Amino acid sequence: MPKENRDKDIRFWVASVAGALLLAEGARAISKSEVCTTSSAGSLGLAMLPGVMVLNRLPGAGVVGVAASFHGLVLNPSKAVEDMKSWPWPMVSGVMCAWLFLSKPGRFGH
């Protein structure tokens, strides 16, 4: 059966939304002028990578998506919690990526 005719399951839709949110977060990180310091300039080139990985269903994309979504909570928790009030999408995409990782068929012997 051609790919475009297959029924899309819930994992397909969750991955699509999570990938779109990760791309939006990457675009936001690139466009913010305060992020563009000399110490983080090298990482800006990779800001869109997690979203692209999730949208293309690459192996390990769920783990990379979780790391990209929650890295702010690890590096600077108080600023991340404050930012979450106006931009909650990294938390949403992080939970979606965690669900994608944990619900993959065949994982954990299911």
Backbone hydrogen bonds in HBPLUS format (Angstrom, degrees):
<---DONOR---> <-ACCEPTOR-->    atom                        ^
c    i                          cat <-CA-CA->   ^        H-A-AA   ^      H-
h    n   atom  resd res      DA  || num        DHA   H-A  angle D-A-AA Bond
n    s   type  num  typ     dist DA aas  dist angle  dist       angle   num
A0005-ASN N   A0002-PRO O   3.06 MM   3  5.53 151.1  2.14 112.5 121.1     1
A0006-ARG N   A0003-LYS O   3.32 MM   3  5.53 158.3  2.37 106.7 112.8     2
A0012-PHE N   A0009-ASP O   3.13 MM   3  5.49 128.6  2.41 104.8 116.8     3
A0014-VAL N   A0010-ILE O   2.94 MM   4  6.16 163.2  1.97 155.8 160.8     4
A0015-ALA N   A0011-ARG O   2.93 MM   4  5.96 161.2  1.97 144.8 150.2     5
A0016-SER N   A0012-PHE O   2.99 MM   4  6.19 149.9  2.08 142.7 151.4     6
A0017-VAL N   A0013-TRP O   3.02 MM   4  6.24 162.3  2.06 150.2 154.0     7
A0018-ALA N   A0014-VAL O   2.85 MM   4  5.97 167.2  1.87 153.2 157.6     8
A0019-GLY N   A0015-ALA O   2.87 MM   4  5.87 159.1  1.91 143.4 149.5     9
A0020-ALA N   A0016-SER O   3.04 MM   4  6.19 155.3  2.10 141.4 148.1    10
A0021-LEU N   A0017-VAL O   2.92 MM   4  6.18 158.2  1.96 152.4 158.3    11
A0022-LEU N   A0018-ALA O   2.89 MM   4  6.11 155.8  1.95 149.1 156.0    12
A0023-LEU N   A0019-GLY O   2.92 MM   4  6.13 151.0  2.00 145.0 153.0    13
A0024-ALA N   A0020-ALA O   2.95 MM   4  6.21 153.7  2.02 144.5 151.7    14
A0025-GLU N   A0021-LEU O   2.91 MM   4  6.18 154.2  1.98 146.5 153.5    15
A0026-GLY N   A0022-LEU O   2.90 MM   4  6.12 151.9  1.98 142.9 150.7    16
A0027-ALA N   A0023-LEU O   2.88 MM   4  6.13 157.7  1.93 149.8 155.6    17
A0028-ARG N   A0024-ALA O   2.90 MM   4  6.08 151.1  1.98 143.1 151.6    18
A0029-ALA N   A0025-GLU O   2.90 MM   4  6.12 155.1  1.96 145.8 152.3    19
A0030-ILE N   A0026-GLY O   2.99 MM   4  6.22 155.2  2.05 146.8 153.2    20
A0031-SER N   A0027-ALA O   2.97 MM   4  6.10 153.5  2.04 144.1 151.4    21
A0032-LYS N   A0028-ARG O   3.03 MM   4  6.11 135.5  2.24 145.5 155.2    22
A0036-CYS N   A0033-SER O   3.25 MM   3  5.37 138.9  2.43  99.8 110.3    23
A0037-THR N   A0035-VAL O   2.84 MM   2  5.84 131.7  2.08 112.3  97.1    24
A0041-ALA N   A0037-THR O   2.94 MM   4  5.78 115.9  2.36 146.7 162.1    25
A0043-SER N   A0040-SER O   3.12 MM   3  5.42 130.1  2.38 104.4 116.9    26
A0044-LEU N   A0041-ALA O   3.33 MM   3  5.35 142.4  2.48  96.5 106.6    27
A0046-LEU N   A0043-SER O   3.03 MM   3  5.38 150.3  2.12 108.2 117.1    28
A0047-ALA N   A0044-LEU O   3.19 MM   3  5.07 168.4  2.21 105.7 108.6    29
A0049-LEU N   A0046-LEU O   3.12 MM   3  5.20 146.5  2.24 104.1 114.1    30
A0052-VAL N   A0048-MET O   3.16 MM   4  6.42 161.0  2.20 156.5 162.3    31
A0053-MET N   A0049-LEU O   2.87 MM   4  6.05 160.3  1.91 158.1 163.9    32
A0054-VAL N   A0050-PRO O   3.00 MM   4  6.24 160.3  2.04 150.4 154.7    33
A0055-LEU N   A0051-GLY O   2.98 MM   4  6.14 165.8  2.00 149.7 154.0    34
A0056-ASN N   A0052-VAL O   2.98 MM   4  6.08 147.1  2.09 145.4 153.6    35
A0058-LEU N   A0053-MET O   3.08 MM   5  5.36 170.8  2.09 153.9 155.6    36
A0057-ARG N   A0054-VAL O   3.11 MM   3  4.97 159.1  2.16 101.8 107.9    37
A0061-ALA N   A0058-LEU O   3.11 MM   3  5.48 152.8  2.19 138.1 135.8    38
A0064-VAL N   A0060-GLY O   3.09 MM   4  6.36 164.3  2.12 154.5 159.0    39
A0065-GLY N   A0061-ALA O   2.78 MM   4  5.90 154.0  1.85 146.7 154.4    40
A0066-VAL N   A0062-GLY O   2.97 MM   4  6.20 153.2  2.04 144.3 150.8    41
A0067-ALA N   A0063-VAL O   2.97 MM   4  6.22 165.5  1.99 150.7 154.7    42
A0068-ALA N   A0064-VAL O   2.85 MM   4  6.02 159.5  1.89 149.4 155.3    43
A0069-SER N   A0065-GLY O   2.92 MM   4  5.99 148.8  2.02 141.7 150.2    44
A0070-PHE N   A0066-VAL O   2.97 MM   4  6.07 159.2  2.01 154.6 159.0    45
A0071-HIS N   A0067-ALA O   3.01 MM   4  5.62 119.5  2.39 142.2 150.7    46
A0073-LEU N   A0070-PHE O   3.07 MM   3  5.35 129.0  2.34 104.2 117.1    47
A0074-VAL N   A0071-HIS O   3.20 MM   3  5.20 129.0  2.47  94.4 107.4    48
A0075-LEU N   A0071-HIS O   2.94 MM   4  6.16 166.9  1.96 156.2 159.5    49
A0076-ASN N   A0072-GLY O   2.95 MM   4  5.62 161.8  1.98 139.9 146.0    50
A0080-ALA N   A0076-ASN O   3.02 MM   4  6.16 158.8  2.06 156.7 163.6    51
A0081-VAL N   A0077-PRO O   2.94 MM   4  6.10 158.9  1.99 152.8 157.3    52
A0082-GLU N   A0078-SER O   3.11 MM   4  6.28 156.0  2.17 141.2 147.9    53
A0083-ASP N   A0079-LYS O   2.83 MM   4  6.05 158.4  1.88 149.9 155.9    54
A0084-MET N   A0080-ALA O   2.92 MM   4  6.03 139.9  2.08 140.3 151.1    55
A0085-LYS N   A0082-GLU O   3.29 MM   3  5.68 149.3  2.39 105.2 113.0    56
A0086-SER N   A0083-ASP O   3.14 MM   3  5.67 138.6  2.32 110.4 119.7    57
A0087-TRP N   A0083-ASP O   2.87 MM   4  5.94 148.5  1.97 152.7 163.0    58
A0091-MET N   A0088-PRO O   3.17 MM   3  5.77 128.8  2.45 115.2 126.3    59
A0092-VAL N   A0088-PRO O   3.38 MM   4  6.71 156.9  2.43 146.6 153.3    60
A0093-SER N   A0089-TRP O   2.89 MM   4  6.06 170.7  1.90 158.3 160.2    61
A0094-GLY N   A0090-PRO O   2.86 MM   4  5.90 148.6  1.96 139.6 148.8    62
A0095-VAL N   A0091-MET O   3.04 MM   4  6.24 158.3  2.08 147.9 152.3    63
A0096-MET N   A0092-VAL O   3.02 MM   4  6.27 158.7  2.07 148.3 154.7    64
A0097-CYS N   A0093-SER O   2.88 MM   4  6.05 159.6  1.92 148.1 153.3    65
A0098-ALA N   A0094-GLY O   2.95 MM   4  6.12 153.8  2.02 143.9 151.3    66
A0099-TRP N   A0095-VAL O   2.93 MM   4  6.15 155.3  2.00 145.8 152.6    67
A0100-LEU N   A0096-MET O   2.87 MM   4  6.18 155.4  1.93 147.8 155.0    68
A0101-PHE N   A0097-CYS O   2.95 MM   4  6.18 157.7  2.00 147.3 152.7    69
A0102-LEU N   A0098-ALA O   2.96 MM   4  6.16 164.1  1.98 151.3 155.4    70
A0103-SER N   A0099-TRP O   2.83 MM   4  5.80 143.5  1.97 149.4 158.3    71
A0107-ARG N   A0104-LYS O   3.06 MM   3  5.65 161.0  2.10 138.8 140.8    72
A0110-HIS N   A0107-ARG O   3.46 MM   3  6.05 162.8  2.49 114.1 117.8    73
